Amino acid sequence: MPKQTFFNLPDEKRQMIIDLAIDEFADVSYKEASISRIVKNAGIAKGSFYQYFADKKDLYLYLIHLSMEQKNAFFNKFTPPENTGAFEYLRWAFKLRVQFEVVSPKLNRIAYKAIYGDAPMVDDVMVEGKAQANAFSKALLARGQEEGDLDPGLDTELATFIFDSVFIRLGDYLLERLEILPEELVKDQPYLFESPEAEAIFDGIMNILEKGMGRKKG
């Protein structure tokens, strides 16, 4: 994690370094990411960088933590719907996850690469992130079964895997399916996918999940 000297920097300079680091790690693999390129773009000496971070891995892990913190802060800005079934709540959560992905695409890309890319020594961070995601999914499944929305015999481990897979890929899928370029997105809208076409995709996803996981009637 950053040294105290990093946090002693003026806010503007500290944010500039963070933004340049996010650009670097989002655009190339961990192996290809260059501290020299970051400091050159920041206009600081390479020696100064090592007054702020121990090494490239230290900076990378900080960005992973930053991604997790910003995602949690983003979710906490919204009030969950009340008196709704498990599938309506899940639809709300899917929309928020997509919203975070498209307003913070580079941080999200870094977190995704940490799971599937070439970055070393991020196991502890990823365990923490996966634990949070799994806890959310399992709590939702338990609630759904308790309230009678979900099949009581549902394989919850498999259902958790399906939920997590949709969470990870849904943002990219919507952008591709709706042919939306990231630069076209407006960051200050509460939801970015409220068009009839987007709602139809959400309807389709929820229909598939409800038919496969919902409590059988009759």
GROMACS elastic network, one bead per residue, 0.5 to 0.9 nm:
[ bonds ]
;  ai    aj funct       b0    kb
    1    53     6  0.69653   500
    1    54     6  0.80491   500
    1    58     6  0.55823   500
    1    59     6  0.68909   500
    1    60     6  0.89301   500
    1    61     6  0.69354   500
    1    62     6  0.54915   500
    2     5     6  0.79219   500
    2     6     6  0.61455   500
    2     7     6  0.76596   500
    2    51     6  0.89305   500
    2    52     6  0.56894   500
    2    53     6  0.50175   500
    2    54     6  0.75879   500
    2    58     6  0.71462   500
    2    59     6  0.71059   500
    2    62     6  0.70777   500
    3     6     6  0.56275   500
    3     7     6  0.72881   500
    3    51     6  0.71076   500
    3    52     6  0.51105   500
    3    53     6  0.59222   500
    3    54     6  0.78699   500
    4     7     6  0.52362   500
    4     8     6  0.63031   500
    4    51     6  0.89277   500
    4    52     6  0.72953   500
    5     9     6  0.66910   500
    5    51     6  0.66011   500
    5    52     6  0.56820   500
    5    53     6  0.89710   500
    6     9     6  0.55348   500
    6    10     6  0.89896   500
    6    14     6  0.68896   500
    6    49     6  0.88170   500
    6    51     6  0.74527   500
    6    53     6  0.76785   500
    7    10     6  0.79686   500
    7    11     6  0.82213   500
    7    14     6  0.72829   500
    7    52     6  0.82841   500
    8    11     6  0.84698   500
    8    14     6  0.85835   500
    9    12     6  0.81658   500
    9    13     6  0.64542   500
    9    14     6  0.57777   500
   10    13     6  0.54797   500
   10    14     6  0.61747   500
   10    15     6  0.86109   500
   11    14     6  0.51515   500
   11    15     6  0.60287   500
   11    16     6  0.85181   500
   12    15     6  0.52330   500
   12    16     6  0.61590   500
   12    17     6  0.88282   500
   13    16     6  0.50263   500
   13    17     6  0.64021   500
   13    18     6  0.87263   500
   13    42     6  0.85834   500
   14    17     6  0.53366   500
   14    18     6  0.63736   500
   14    19     6  0.87393   500
   15    19     6  0.60268   500
   15    20     6  0.85471   500
   16    19     6  0.51188   500
   16    20     6  0.61541   500
   16    21     6  0.85225   500
   16    42     6  0.70652   500
   17    20     6  0.52122   500
   17    21     6  0.60879   500
   17    22     6  0.85594   500
   17    38     6  0.76033   500
   17    39     6  0.79949   500
   17    41     6  0.88961   500
   17    42     6  0.63228   500
   18    21     6  0.51039   500
   18    22     6  0.61060   500
   18    23     6  0.86398   500
   18    59     6  0.89933   500
   18    63     6  0.79470   500
   19    22     6  0.50696   500
   19    23     6  0.62355   500
   19    24     6  0.86805   500
   20    23     6  0.50647   500
   20    24     6  0.62156   500
   20    25     6  0.87765   500
   20    38     6  0.60725   500
   20    39     6  0.86130   500
   20    41     6  0.73551   500
   20    42     6  0.72016   500
   21    24     6  0.50613   500
   21    25     6  0.61949   500
   21    26     6  0.83419   500
   21    33     6  0.89482   500
   21    35     6  0.83342   500
   21    38     6  0.62128   500
   21    59     6  0.79733   500
   21    60     6  0.82745   500
   21    63     6  0.81463   500
   22    25     6  0.54230   500
   22    26     6  0.58457   500
   22    27     6  0.84049   500
   22    60     6  0.88492   500
   22    63     6  0.71871   500
   22   106     6  0.65766   500
   22   107     6  0.65701   500
   22   110     6  0.76909   500
   23    26     6  0.52744   500
   23    27     6  0.60688   500
   23    28     6  0.87261   500
   23    38     6  0.89495   500
   23   106     6  0.69150   500
   23   107     6  0.87493   500
   24    27     6  0.54396   500
   24    28     6  0.63784   500
   24    29     6  0.87461   500
   24    33     6  0.60444   500
   24    34     6  0.74197   500
   24    35     6  0.87690   500
   24    37     6  0.81337   500
   24    38     6  0.70558   500
   25    28     6  0.55782   500
   25    29     6  0.64829   500
   25    30     6  0.63314   500
   25    32     6  0.85349   500
   25    33     6  0.58508   500
   25    34     6  0.85976   500
   25    60     6  0.77540   500
   25   106     6  0.83877   500
   25   107     6  0.88825   500
   25   109     6  0.86740   500
   25   110     6  0.63777   500
   26    29     6  0.75984   500
   26    30     6  0.88930   500
   26    33     6  0.89880   500
   26   105     6  0.87338   500
   26   106     6  0.53355   500
   26   107     6  0.70641   500
   26   108     6  0.85185   500
   26   109     6  0.58361   500
   26   110     6  0.52731   500
   26   113     6  0.83154   500
   27    33     6  0.83657   500
   27   106     6  0.81155   500
   27   109     6  0.86960   500
   27   110     6  0.87888   500
   28    31     6  0.80624   500
   28    32     6  0.59348   500
   28    33     6  0.59125   500
   29    32     6  0.51887   500
   29    33     6  0.60762   500
   29   113     6  0.78185   500
   29   117     6  0.72069   500
   29   118     6  0.68937   500
   29   119     6  0.77954   500
   30    33     6  0.51876   500
   30    34     6  0.85805   500
   30    56     6  0.89406   500
   30    57     6  0.88408   500
   30    60     6  0.82975   500
   30   113     6  0.84337   500
   30   114     6  0.86807   500
   30   117     6  0.77290   500
   30   118     6  0.61784   500
   30   119     6  0.53196   500
   30   120     6  0.84237   500
   31    34     6  0.82043   500
   31   118     6  0.70078   500
   31   119     6  0.72078   500
   33    36     6  0.89834   500
   33    37     6  0.81455   500
   33    38     6  0.87365   500
   33    56     6  0.85328   500
   34    37     6  0.52206   500
   34    38     6  0.65031   500
   34    39     6  0.88790   500
   34    56     6  0.82065   500
   35    38     6  0.50172   500
   35    39     6  0.62027   500
   35    40     6  0.84483   500
   35    46     6  0.78103   500
   35    49     6  0.82796   500
   35    55     6  0.86274   500
   35    56     6  0.67165   500
   36    39     6  0.53711   500
   36    40     6  0.60431   500
   36    41     6  0.86075   500
   36    46     6  0.67187   500
   37    40     6  0.51020   500
   37    41     6  0.61644   500
   37    42     6  0.85001   500
   38    41     6  0.52765   500
   38    42     6  0.61042   500
   38    43     6  0.85857   500
   38    44     6  0.88884   500
   39    43     6  0.59137   500
   39    44     6  0.53033   500
   39    45     6  0.64421   500
   39    46     6  0.59845   500
   39    48     6  0.86320   500
   39    49     6  0.71166   500
   40    43     6  0.51002   500
   40    44     6  0.64465   500
   40    45     6  0.76263   500
   40    46     6  0.80713   500
   41    44     6  0.79906   500
   42    45     6  0.88135   500
   44    47     6  0.83407   500
   44    48     6  0.66252   500
   44    49     6  0.76044   500
   45    48     6  0.52466   500
   45    49     6  0.69428   500
   46    49     6  0.52450   500
   46    50     6  0.70235   500
   47    50     6  0.54326   500
   47    51     6  0.68455   500
   48    51     6  0.51133   500
   48    52     6  0.68732   500
   49    52     6  0.52573   500
   49    53     6  0.62133   500
   49    54     6  0.83749   500
   49    55     6  0.84146   500
   50    53     6  0.50298   500
   50    54     6  0.56316   500
   50    55     6  0.66686   500
   51    54     6  0.74831   500
   52    55     6  0.89896   500
   52    59     6  0.88721   500
   53    56     6  0.76033   500
   53    57     6  0.88324   500
   53    58     6  0.60153   500
   53    59     6  0.61095   500
   54    57     6  0.79121   500
   54    58     6  0.58164   500
   54    59     6  0.77671   500
   55    58     6  0.52849   500
   55    59     6  0.66030   500
   55    60     6  0.88312   500
   56    59     6  0.52129   500
   56    60     6  0.61882   500
   56    61     6  0.86912   500
   57    61     6  0.60984   500
   57    62     6  0.85238   500
   57   119     6  0.83488   500
   57   120     6  0.78949   500
   57   121     6  0.79321   500
   57   122     6  0.88169   500
   58    61     6  0.53034   500
   58    62     6  0.63007   500
   58    63     6  0.88663   500
   59    62     6  0.51090   500
   59    63     6  0.64451   500
   59    64     6  0.88730   500
   60    63     6  0.51531   500
   60    64     6  0.63976   500
   60    65     6  0.87937   500
   60   110     6  0.87651   500
   60   119     6  0.86371   500
   60   122     6  0.89192   500
   61    64     6  0.50137   500
   61    65     6  0.62710   500
   61    66     6  0.84937   500
   61   121     6  0.86868   500
   61   122     6  0.69166   500
   61   125     6  0.77007   500
   62    65     6  0.51429   500
   62    66     6  0.60551   500
   62    67     6  0.86312   500
   63    67     6  0.61147   500
   63    68     6  0.86898   500
   63   107     6  0.75192   500
   63   110     6  0.78306   500
   63   111     6  0.83480   500
   64    67     6  0.51151   500
   64    68     6  0.64546   500
   64    69     6  0.87232   500
   64   107     6  0.77881   500
   64   110     6  0.70477   500
   64   111     6  0.58552   500
   64   114     6  0.77981   500
   64   122     6  0.86274   500
   64   125     6  0.74717   500
   64   126     6  0.86886   500
   65    68     6  0.51529   500
   65    69     6  0.61415   500
   65    70     6  0.85789   500
   65   111     6  0.89711   500
   65   125     6  0.73607   500
   66    69     6  0.50711   500
   66    70     6  0.60396   500
   66    71     6  0.84822   500
   66   107     6  0.81593   500
   67    70     6  0.52490   500
   67    71     6  0.61269   500
   67    72     6  0.86695   500
   67   104     6  0.86793   500
   67   107     6  0.55979   500
   67   108     6  0.67733   500
   67   110     6  0.81409   500
   67   111     6  0.68121   500
   68    71     6  0.51759   500
   68    72     6  0.62658   500
   68    73     6  0.86168   500
   68   111     6  0.82062   500
   68   129     6  0.71153   500
   69    72     6  0.52355   500
   69    73     6  0.61246   500
   69    74     6  0.85428   500
   70    74     6  0.59647   500
   70    75     6  0.86213   500
   70   100     6  0.88462   500
   70   104     6  0.89376   500
   71    74     6  0.50547   500
   71    75     6  0.63161   500
   71    76     6  0.86372   500
   71    97     6  0.83564   500
   71   100     6  0.67157   500
   71   101     6  0.88763   500
   71   104     6  0.88979   500
   71   108     6  0.89267   500
   72    75     6  0.52359   500
   72    76     6  0.61797   500
   72    77     6  0.88897   500
   73    76     6  0.50706   500
   73    77     6  0.65484   500
   74    77     6  0.54554   500
   74    78     6  0.75388   500
   74    96     6  0.84121   500
   74   100     6  0.70288   500
   75    78     6  0.57888   500
   75    79     6  0.83815   500
   75    93     6  0.86590   500
   75    96     6  0.69504   500
   75    97     6  0.80821   500
   75   100     6  0.83348   500
   76    79     6  0.72909   500
   78    96     6  0.85754   500
   79    82     6  0.87269   500
   80    89     6  0.75313   500
   80    92     6  0.77153   500
   80    93     6  0.83627   500
   81    84     6  0.65662   500
   81    88     6  0.84648   500
   81    89     6  0.67187   500
   81    92     6  0.77514   500
   82    85     6  0.89050   500
   82    89     6  0.85666   500
   84    87     6  0.80899   500
   84    88     6  0.60631   500
   84    89     6  0.63693   500
   85    88     6  0.54807   500
   85    89     6  0.62982   500
   85    90     6  0.86527   500
   85   144     6  0.72289   500
   85   147     6  0.78752   500
   85   148     6  0.89820   500
   85   149     6  0.67034   500
   86    89     6  0.51558   500
   86    90     6  0.60876   500
   86    91     6  0.86536   500
   86   140     6  0.67566   500
   86   141     6  0.77237   500
   86   143     6  0.71346   500
   86   144     6  0.50429   500
   86   145     6  0.87049   500
   86   147     6  0.82071   500
   86   149     6  0.63389   500
   86   150     6  0.77995   500
   87    91     6  0.61130   500
   87    92     6  0.86274   500
   87   144     6  0.80832   500
   87   149     6  0.77811   500
   87   150     6  0.88634   500
   87   206     6  0.69020   500
   87   209     6  0.82207   500
   87   210     6  0.70628   500
   87   214     6  0.87288   500
   88    91     6  0.50215   500
   88    92     6  0.63467   500
   88    93     6  0.87373   500
   88   206     6  0.84227   500
   89    92     6  0.50912   500
   89    93     6  0.62981   500
   89    94     6  0.86853   500
   89   140     6  0.84972   500
   90    94     6  0.60783   500
   90    95     6  0.85914   500
   90   140     6  0.79100   500
   90   206     6  0.83981   500
   91    94     6  0.51006   500
   91    95     6  0.62905   500
   91    96     6  0.87651   500
   91   202     6  0.71939   500
   91   203     6  0.87043   500
   91   205     6  0.88284   500
   91   206     6  0.70252   500
   92    95     6  0.52352   500
   92    96     6  0.63877   500
   92    97     6  0.87523   500
   93    96     6  0.51296   500
   93    97     6  0.61418   500
   93    98     6  0.86176   500
   93   167     6  0.88187   500
   94    97     6  0.51265   500
   94    98     6  0.62193   500
   94    99     6  0.85761   500
   94   166     6  0.80955   500
   94   167     6  0.63855   500
   94   170     6  0.79045   500
   94   202     6  0.85576   500
   95    98     6  0.51643   500
   95    99     6  0.61341   500
   95   100     6  0.87555   500
   95   171     6  0.88963   500
   95   191     6  0.74809   500
   95   192     6  0.86996   500
   95   193     6  0.77618   500
   95   202     6  0.84693   500
   96   100     6  0.62679   500
   96   101     6  0.86505   500
   96   191     6  0.76635   500
   97   100     6  0.52092   500
   97   101     6  0.62916   500
   97   102     6  0.88224   500
   97   167     6  0.66496   500
   97   168     6  0.85364   500
   97   170     6  0.84778   500
   97   171     6  0.77100   500
   98   101     6  0.50388   500
   98   102     6  0.62802   500
   98   103     6  0.86373   500
   98   167     6  0.76843   500
   98   168     6  0.88275   500
   98   169     6  0.89897   500
   98   170     6  0.65972   500
   98   172     6  0.84299   500
   98   174     6  0.85034   500
   98   191     6  0.88879   500
   98   192     6  0.84422   500
   98   193     6  0.85027   500
   99   102     6  0.54012   500
   99   103     6  0.61743   500
   99   104     6  0.84064   500
   99   171     6  0.77694   500
   99   187     6  0.89493   500
   99   190     6  0.80750   500
   99   191     6  0.62923   500
   99   192     6  0.64016   500
   99   193     6  0.80471   500
  100   103     6  0.52944   500
  100   104     6  0.57963   500
  100   105     6  0.77430   500
  100   108     6  0.81350   500
  100   171     6  0.88011   500
  101   104     6  0.53030   500
  101   105     6  0.51114   500
  101   106     6  0.83936   500
  101   107     6  0.82502   500
  101   108     6  0.58570   500
  101   109     6  0.84488   500
  101   171     6  0.61429   500
  101   172     6  0.83164   500
  102   105     6  0.50804   500
  102   106     6  0.88326   500
  102   108     6  0.85048   500
  102   171     6  0.68399   500
  102   172     6  0.84533   500
  102   175     6  0.86672   500
  102   182     6  0.68069   500
  102   185     6  0.74272   500
  102   187     6  0.82652   500
  102   192     6  0.82744   500
  103   106     6  0.88617   500
  103   182     6  0.84692   500
  103   185     6  0.75934   500
  103   186     6  0.79763   500
  103   187     6  0.56094   500
  103   188     6  0.86680   500
  104   107     6  0.56420   500
  104   108     6  0.61678   500
  104   109     6  0.86537   500
  104   187     6  0.89760   500
  105   108     6  0.50840   500
  105   109     6  0.60199   500
  105   110     6  0.86948   500
  105   182     6  0.79227   500
  106   110     6  0.62635   500
  106   111     6  0.86983   500
  107   110     6  0.51116   500
  107   111     6  0.63396   500
  107   112     6  0.86371   500
  108   111     6  0.51216   500
  108   112     6  0.61355   500
  108   113     6  0.86140   500
  109   113     6  0.60980   500
  109   114     6  0.85468   500
  110   113     6  0.51015   500
  110   114     6  0.61902   500
  110   115     6  0.89127   500
  111   114     6  0.50448   500
  111   115     6  0.67347   500
  111   126     6  0.86411   500
  112   115     6  0.53734   500
  112   116     6  0.63904   500
  112   117     6  0.76960   500
  112   168     6  0.79928   500
  113   116     6  0.50278   500
  113   118     6  0.74437   500
  113   119     6  0.75905   500
  114   117     6  0.55141   500
  114   118     6  0.72899   500
  114   119     6  0.58941   500
  114   120     6  0.83915   500
  114   122     6  0.69022   500
  114   123     6  0.88212   500
  114   126     6  0.75202   500
  115   118     6  0.85909   500
  115   119     6  0.83591   500
  115   122     6  0.83525   500
  115   123     6  0.86106   500
  115   126     6  0.68310   500
  116   119     6  0.85557   500
  117   120     6  0.89278   500
  119   122     6  0.69283   500
  120   123     6  0.79528   500
  121   124     6  0.76394   500
  121   125     6  0.86962   500
  122   125     6  0.53958   500
  122   126     6  0.61190   500
  122   127     6  0.85345   500
  123   126     6  0.51074   500
  123   127     6  0.59483   500
  123   128     6  0.85601   500
  124   127     6  0.50946   500
  124   128     6  0.63265   500
  124   129     6  0.87628   500
  125   128     6  0.51219   500
  125   129     6  0.62808   500
  125   130     6  0.86222   500
  126   130     6  0.58719   500
  126   131     6  0.81900   500
  127   130     6  0.51674   500
  127   131     6  0.58810   500
  127   132     6  0.85824   500
  128   131     6  0.50796   500
  128   132     6  0.63333   500
  128   133     6  0.88100   500
  129   132     6  0.52137   500
  129   133     6  0.63813   500
  129   134     6  0.86462   500
  130   133     6  0.50468   500
  130   134     6  0.59503   500
  130   135     6  0.83639   500
  131   134     6  0.50974   500
  131   135     6  0.59254   500
  131   136     6  0.85533   500
  132   135     6  0.51451   500
  132   136     6  0.62906   500
  132   137     6  0.87609   500
  133   136     6  0.52329   500
  133   137     6  0.63104   500
  133   138     6  0.86302   500
  133   160     6  0.88683   500
  133   164     6  0.70879   500
  134   137     6  0.51068   500
  134   138     6  0.59456   500
  134   139     6  0.83676   500
  134   160     6  0.65915   500
  134   161     6  0.83961   500
  134   164     6  0.76184   500
  135   138     6  0.52095   500
  135   139     6  0.59681   500
  135   140     6  0.85076   500
  136   139     6  0.52469   500
  136   140     6  0.62240   500
  136   141     6  0.86596   500
  137   140     6  0.51588   500
  137   141     6  0.61609   500
  137   142     6  0.86417   500
  137   156     6  0.89750   500
  137   159     6  0.82725   500
  137   160     6  0.56058   500
  137   161     6  0.87844   500
  137   163     6  0.68012   500
  137   164     6  0.75869   500
  138   142     6  0.60587   500
  138   143     6  0.84852   500
  138   156     6  0.71559   500
  138   157     6  0.82538   500
  138   159     6  0.86329   500
  138   160     6  0.64743   500
  139   142     6  0.51274   500
  139   143     6  0.61240   500
  139   144     6  0.85310   500
  140   143     6  0.50907   500
  140   144     6  0.60509   500
  140   145     6  0.86145   500
  141   144     6  0.50200   500
  141   145     6  0.61640   500
  141   146     6  0.85049   500
  141   150     6  0.73295   500
  141   156     6  0.69915   500
  141   159     6  0.80454   500
  141   160     6  0.80304   500
  142   145     6  0.52231   500
  142   146     6  0.60678   500
  142   147     6  0.85871   500
  142   150     6  0.86574   500
  142   156     6  0.85880   500
  143   146     6  0.50502   500
  143   147     6  0.60794   500
  143   148     6  0.84601   500
  143   149     6  0.85185   500
  143   150     6  0.86472   500
  144   147     6  0.52325   500
  144   148     6  0.60428   500
  144   150     6  0.51220   500
  144   151     6  0.84012   500
  144   152     6  0.88968   500
  144   214     6  0.87974   500
  145   148     6  0.50596   500
  145   149     6  0.59075   500
  145   151     6  0.63518   500
  145   152     6  0.55298   500
  145   153     6  0.88837   500
  145   154     6  0.86163   500
  145   214     6  0.89603   500
  145   215     6  0.81861   500
  146   149     6  0.77769   500
  146   150     6  0.80623   500
  146   152     6  0.81893   500
  147   150     6  0.78204   500
  148   151     6  0.73604   500
  148   152     6  0.77684   500
  148   214     6  0.85169   500
  148   215     6  0.66230   500
  149   152     6  0.88534   500
  149   210     6  0.86872   500
  149   213     6  0.86071   500
  149   214     6  0.57684   500
  149   215     6  0.55956   500
  150   153     6  0.85438   500
  150   154     6  0.73982   500
  150   210     6  0.80360   500
  150   213     6  0.57809   500
  150   216     6  0.82844   500
  151   154     6  0.52870   500
  151   212     6  0.88889   500
  151   213     6  0.58677   500
  151   214     6  0.52187   500
  151   216     6  0.65865   500
  152   155     6  0.88351   500
  152   214     6  0.89347   500
  152   215     6  0.70783   500
  153   156     6  0.85766   500
  153   215     6  0.89046   500
  154   157     6  0.87886   500
  154   158     6  0.84288   500
  154   159     6  0.75315   500
  154   213     6  0.66650   500
  154   214     6  0.87312   500
  154   215     6  0.89349   500
  155   158     6  0.54821   500
  155   159     6  0.61985   500
  155   160     6  0.86885   500
  156   160     6  0.59310   500
  156   161     6  0.85115   500
  157   160     6  0.51473   500
  157   161     6  0.63687   500
  157   162     6  0.88087   500
  158   161     6  0.50766   500
  158   162     6  0.63171   500
  158   163     6  0.87215   500
  159   162     6  0.50419   500
  159   163     6  0.61668   500
  159   164     6  0.85801   500
  159   213     6  0.78875   500
  160   163     6  0.51111   500
  160   164     6  0.60968   500
  160   165     6  0.85068   500
  161   164     6  0.51881   500
  161   165     6  0.60845   500
  161   166     6  0.86820   500
  162   165     6  0.50972   500
  162   166     6  0.62623   500
  162   167     6  0.86209   500
  163   166     6  0.52650   500
  163   167     6  0.62019   500
  163   168     6  0.87430   500
  164   167     6  0.50056   500
  164   168     6  0.62088   500
  164   169     6  0.87560   500
  165   168     6  0.52254   500
  165   169     6  0.62624   500
  165   170     6  0.82126   500
  166   169     6  0.53683   500
  166   170     6  0.54042   500
  166   171     6  0.88436   500
  166   205     6  0.89935   500
  167   170     6  0.57194   500
  167   171     6  0.77797   500
  168   171     6  0.73533   500
  168   172     6  0.84294   500
  169   172     6  0.56846   500
  169   173     6  0.61451   500
  169   174     6  0.87733   500
  170   173     6  0.50166   500
  170   174     6  0.61124   500
  170   175     6  0.86581   500
  171   174     6  0.53259   500
  171   175     6  0.63769   500
  171   176     6  0.87443   500
  172   175     6  0.51989   500
  172   176     6  0.62179   500
  172   177     6  0.85274   500
  173   176     6  0.51609   500
  173   177     6  0.58937   500
  173   178     6  0.83575   500
  174   177     6  0.50242   500
  174   178     6  0.57646   500
  174   179     6  0.79208   500
  174   180     6  0.80065   500
  174   193     6  0.84290   500
  174   198     6  0.73403   500
  174   201     6  0.80888   500
  175   178     6  0.53992   500
  175   179     6  0.55927   500
  175   181     6  0.68326   500
  175   182     6  0.76940   500
  176   180     6  0.66458   500
  176   181     6  0.83766   500
  177   180     6  0.79820   500
  177   198     6  0.89509   500
  178   197     6  0.75007   500
  178   198     6  0.74488   500
  180   183     6  0.84758   500
  180   184     6  0.67902   500
  180   185     6  0.77914   500
  181   184     6  0.53446   500
  181   185     6  0.72053   500
  182   185     6  0.55654   500
  183   186     6  0.81325   500
  185   189     6  0.89262   500
  185   192     6  0.72637   500
  186   189     6  0.61658   500
  186   192     6  0.74494   500
  187   190     6  0.82889   500
  187   192     6  0.82291   500
  188   191     6  0.86078   500
  189   192     6  0.62779   500
  191   194     6  0.66322   500
  192   195     6  0.84481   500
  193   196     6  0.86893   500
  193   197     6  0.85456   500
  193   198     6  0.55566   500
  193   199     6  0.73404   500
  194   197     6  0.80446   500
  194   198     6  0.60297   500
  194   199     6  0.61242   500
  195   198     6  0.52052   500
  195   199     6  0.61850   500
  195   200     6  0.85622   500
  196   199     6  0.50520   500
  196   200     6  0.60611   500
  196   201     6  0.87232   500
  197   200     6  0.51323   500
  197   201     6  0.65280   500
  197   202     6  0.89143   500
  198   201     6  0.51342   500
  198   202     6  0.63847   500
  198   203     6  0.85927   500
  199   202     6  0.50102   500
  199   203     6  0.60082   500
  199   204     6  0.85185   500
  200   204     6  0.61170   500
  200   205     6  0.86651   500
  201   204     6  0.50041   500
  201   205     6  0.62458   500
  201   206     6  0.86164   500
  202   205     6  0.51418   500
  202   206     6  0.61330   500
  202   207     6  0.84198   500
  203   206     6  0.52300   500
  203   207     6  0.59379   500
  203   208     6  0.86121   500
  204   207     6  0.50389   500
  204   208     6  0.62441   500
  204   209     6  0.86575   500
  205   208     6  0.52616   500
  205   209     6  0.62521   500
  205   210     6  0.85404   500
  206   209     6  0.50262   500
  206   210     6  0.58242   500
  206   211     6  0.83701   500
  207   210     6  0.51657   500
  207   211     6  0.60522   500
  207   212     6  0.84687   500
  208   211     6  0.53266   500
  208   212     6  0.61295   500
  208   213     6  0.84455   500
  209   212     6  0.51338   500
  209   213     6  0.57095   500
  209   214     6  0.73645   500
  210   213     6  0.52264   500
  210   215     6  0.82793   500
  211   214     6  0.56654   500
  211   215     6  0.84739   500
  211   216     6  0.85128   500
  212   215     6  0.88686   500
  213   216     6  0.86007   500
  214   217     6  0.88834   500
